[in-house]
Amino acid sequence: MEENLVRMAKDGTTLEVHPSCVVDHQRLGWAVSPQAPESAGEETTDNGGSSETADDELLRAARADYEAVVGKKPFHGWDVAALREKIAAAKAGQQ
């Protein structure tokens, strides 16, 4: 199994998907799981030669989730925790 997958959750079920599939899964109700895959923090080089950590993948997925919920791109200075906080606030305001 690939090491650079993003863990997602829905209705108590979790799965790991390729980063290119995160937005499609989010449209179907899946959310990026706060639990990082077991390989979190390890560097991978099977993505075109660039070194990227699982934390980078989580940040990219959180940014995509923010954009899907809020409708605009997030500030790139925000970390995953800040993005999740803003996503939760936006969802609470939509209800």
Secondary structure, DSSP 8 states (H G I E B T S, - for coil): --SS-EEEEETTEEEEE-GGGHHHHHHTT-EE-SS--TTTT-EE-TTTT--EEHHHHHHHHHHHHHHHHHSS---TT--HHHHHHHHHHHHHHH-
